[in-house]
Amino acid sequence: MLDTLFSMNGKVCVVTGGSSGLGSYMARGFLEAGAERVYVTARSAETLEAKAQELSAIASGECIPLVGDLSTIAGVEALASHLAEREQHIDVLVNNAGLGTGGAFDKMSVVDWDRTMDINTRSPLFLTQALLGLLKARATVDAPSSVIFISSVAASEIFAHVMAYSTSKKAVEHLTPQIALALADDHIRVNAIAPGRFFSEMTRGAWKDPEAESYKAELQRLPAHRYGDMHDIAGVAIMLCSRAGAYFTGEVLNVDGGHRLRR
């Protein structure tokens, strides 16, 4: 049973924001679990190409770069079109691309608010809609397709300095069960992962100096006493997209080392 329970054998996956951080961790996990092809997207062609080559070299599956800007609906539609030209079906979509914004309330601009809501909430919603045909194509009761939205512990916290970011992620968590219900008859499962503190580009400022007192203090506050790493996020993503998680839909899984316990 264990040989197949967490297997991604033969699956075609799409991971947005896959050139670094959590996206690249999940893409690698899918490939190492047997995925046939994993498409990773990002805006920087150079970074994306390098990551795709790196990931293709460590597993039998292929990591394919797709340059795209998901900050606009035109970019969303272009990505969906490119995928439709290449694939007859998609088994997994991970809506990971996002923008972390912060700052004092009196300094927040309309541009920052709209851009954050567009990239973190609107784009993943409409990318899922645009790829619905590919997600439905091979989905069955026994082998459903899987969509993952990426939320954040910020969705459940009240910090005025991340108002746009936390609001966008709260919206993602509210959308997740609604979309799950809408797509249930199409045999597409929809779940969200809400990560806590992970080693990623978004949090680099906090962990880049391991000797910093602020970093050490944060580790003490976290019940797990550490940041999450590649295995922590990849393991949950593989579970949700494999037979092991086939009875999950409409859920938000908190992967935060107990962060929310210390609110």
N, C-alpha and C positions, 0 to 999 in steps of 0.2 A: 504493500500500500504506500509506504513512504517514498518508493521510487517514482510514483506518479502523482502523489497528493499535491506536491508543490511544483510540479513540472509545468513549464511554459513551452513545451515541445511543439514546434511548428507554428507558433503564434506570430502574428504580425502586429507590432506595437508602434504607437506614436507617443513621443514624450516631448511636449513643448518646453522651451527653456532647458534644453537637454545638454547644453555645452559645458555646464559647470554645476557645482553644488548639488542640491537634492535631485535635480533632474538627471544629472549624469550618474549619480548613485543608483537611481532606479533603473535607468537604461542598462547599466552594467549588470545589475541584478537580473533583469529579464534575459539578457544574453547568456549569462552564466547558468540560468535555469532552463535554457534550451530554446529560447525564442529564435525563430528563423530570421526575422528582420526587425530591427528597431530603428525607426526614423526619429532623429533628434532635430529640433528646430531652434534657431536663435537668429539674432540680427547680424552678428559678426561672422562673416564667412571664414576668416582665418582661424578663429577660435573653434568654430564648429567643425571645420575640416580636421583640425588636429585632434579633437576629441573623438570624432568618428573613426579616425584611423587607429587611435589608441584602443578604443573599445572593440573594434573589429579584430584586433590582434590577440585578444585574450579569450575569445570564445569561438565556437564553430559558426555561430550566426553572424549576420552582417549588420553593422551599424551604418545608417545612411543619413548624411547631412542634408537638411533642407533649409536654406536661408529664407527667413521671412520675418516680417514685422507685424505682430498681432495687436498692435496698439490701435489699428483701424479696422473697420469692417471690410474694407477693400483688401487689407492684408490677410484677414481671416478667410475670405473667399478665395484668394489666390492660393493659400496653403491647401485648402480643401480641393481645389482644382488640380493642383500638382499631385496630390495623393491619389485622386481619382484616375489620373493618367497612368499611374504606376501600379495600382492595386485593384483587385476585384473585391477585396474585403479587408476589414480591419478588426482585430480581436480585442485590442486594448487601446484606449486613449487616456493619457494622463495629462490633464490640464495644469501644468506646473508653472508656466511662464507667469511672472508677476513682478510687481513694482513695490518696493518698500519705501514709503514716504513718511517723513516725520517733521516735527517742528512745532513751534508755539502756535496756538489758535489765532492770535492776532496777526501772524505772519502768513497764514495759509491763503493761497490764491485759488481762484476759480480754476485756473489752468492745472494746478497740482491736484485739486480735487477731482476734476473730470478725467484727467489722465490716469489717476489711480483707479477710479471706478471702472474706466474703460478697459484697462489691461487686466485688472484683477477679477472683475465680475462680468462685464458685458462680453468681452472677447471669448472667455471659456464657454459661456453659455451658448453663443452663436456658432462657435467652432463645433461644439457637440451637435448642434442642429445641422450644420453644413455637412457633417460626416455621418449623419444618421443612416443614409443609404448603405455606406460601407460597413458600418457597425451592425446593421441588421442582416447583411448578406449571408453570413454563415452562422448566425446565432441560432441556437436551439435551446429547448428546455434543459437538456443535459449538458450542453456546452454553450452557456451564455457568453455574450461579449461583456466587456467591463469598461466603465468610465470612472476615472478617479479625478476628483477636484482636490486641489491643495488649499487648505485653510491655514490657520495659525492659532496658537494660544492667544494671540492678540484679539481674536474674535470674542473671547470671554473675559477680557480684561478692560479696565477703565483707566486709560492713560491719555490725557488730553493731547500729548505731543505726537500721537500716532492716530489721530482721529480718522483721517481718510483711509489709512491702511486697515485699521481694525474694523471700520464700518464695512469696507469692501469684503473682508473675510467673513464677517458675520452674515452678510448677504449670501455668500457662497454656501455657508452651512444651512441657511434657510432654503436655498434653491435645491440642495442635494436631494432631500426626500421628495420634493415636488417633481423633480425630473425623474427620479427613480420610479415613482408611481406612473408617470406619463409613459415611460418606456418599458414598463414591466411586461406588457403583452408582446413586445418585440424581442423579448429575451435578452434585454440589455440591463445589466446591474449597474447602479450608480451609487458610489460611496465617496466620502471625503476623508482625507487625512489631515489632522491638525497638528503639525510639528511644533515642538518647543524649541529649545536652543540647540542648534546643530552647527557643525563646522561648515560654513558656506560663505560665499562672498557677501551676502547680506549682513552677516554677523561678524565679519572679519575685524571690524574695529574693536569688538569686545574681546576677542580671543587671540589677536595677533601677538600680544605680549603675554606669555603664560606666567610671567613673574609679576604682572601688574596686580596690585592689591584689589582693584575692582573686579578683576577676573577671578581671583581666588575667593573673594567674598561671594561672588555669584555661585561658584561651585558649592560653597557651603550652604547656600540657601536652597539649592536644588536637592530634592530628596535622593535622586540618583547620584549626586555629587560628581557629575560629569556632563559634558555635552554629548548629544547624539552623534553617531558617525554613520558611515555608509551602510553598515550592516543593519542598523536600526531602522532606517527608512526603506531600504531595499527589501528587507524581510517582510515588512508589513505590505508593501506594494505587491510583492510576489504572492503572498497569501491571498490578497483581495482579488487577484487576477488569475488564480489557478483554481483547481478543484477544491483546494483547502478552504477557500472563501466563497464557494459558489452559493451559499445560503445567506450571504450578506447582501443587503441592498437598502439604500436610504439611510445609511449609518454614517456618523462622524467618529472616526477613531482618533483618540488623543494619543499622540506619540511624543511625550514631553518629559519623560523621566520624573513624573510627579509634580511638574511645575505648577499645575492648577491646584494642587493640594495646599500650596503655600500662599494662596491669594489672601 
